[in-house]
């Protein structure tokens, strides 16, 4: 006699609920970026002033002479000339850059690299211990961080271009008295450029800015690689790793992108002409500026002003990334 056995069909696994943890924490990058911008300006602006002056004129034999002459003729405050636009701008710029970077990391992790339950904070545990249960799930490869850097760089360029344009024009005003300068300050600079050249004049240098910030690939890719190596091979604390990885990755970035920054500065400080009365335009496009630099100084021209920039890169960005990551860990 056959015995009937009730065999139930196996139930299909329940669909995995999509996590909203990362989505709910996207705001953290935007908030932490404000602190990063303040730290970067406080530490880095004097270096930036020297860099821009060396990039755009031959009146100084080197960075030390530029610093000494600036202080002698304009006082210590001369090193912070043009600081108002980036003080406001970098707070906003770093908020957008680092906030969008966090969003692009999550989107790439979830939709391109298929990283489940993406949570940036888990990377620390995963990097320290490859056997950590979340190591496989939460790891975005360095190329993913690099791609997120390109996307974030492109996003913030639409804010950075006008801010850096105004800053650069103020930084190359060498007259000690305001009455002898074309622009009395950032608002006057904006008003005069807009009056004679409109919004397009304010955004002069956007294409060169997009080119320059495309090299964020190397910054954020190397930041991830250096951070992982330090987590795995050193006993440094998280803030110490953020500091060293932030400074070193910034130097990798500047070693790869510096010639494009020289080109960008040449474009942004080129006379706009017309009713503004500041001279005749020399570089209609960034490619013209690239050719002009080479004709003027050869390949060395692309590296003029590199030393103050390289010296600035470590302390300014180390401080900025230390503040950014610390705030990210503090926020709920």
HELIX and SHEET records of a PDB file:
HELIX    1   1 UNK A   21  UNK A   24  1                                   4    
HELIX    2   2 UNK A   27  UNK A   56  1                                  30    
HELIX    3   3 UNK A   63  UNK A   74  1                                  12    
HELIX    4   4 UNK A   76  UNK A   80  5                                   5    
HELIX    5   5 UNK A   83  UNK A  111  1                                  29    
HELIX    6   6 UNK A  120  UNK A  122  5                                   3    
HELIX    7   7 UNK A  123  UNK A  128  1                                   6    
HELIX    8   8 UNK A  142  UNK A  171  1                                  30    
HELIX    9   9 UNK A  178  UNK A  180  5                                   3    
HELIX   10  10 UNK A  186  UNK A  202  1                                  17    
HELIX   11  11 UNK A  206  UNK A  213  1                                   8    
HELIX   12  12 UNK A  216  UNK A  233  1                                  18    
HELIX   13  13 UNK A  238  UNK A  268  1                                  31    
HELIX   14  14 UNK A  274  UNK A  276  5                                   3    
HELIX   15  15 UNK A  286  UNK A  297  1                                  12    
HELIX   16  16 UNK A  298  UNK A  303  5                                   6    
HELIX   17  17 UNK A  306  UNK A  330  1                                  25    
END                                                                             
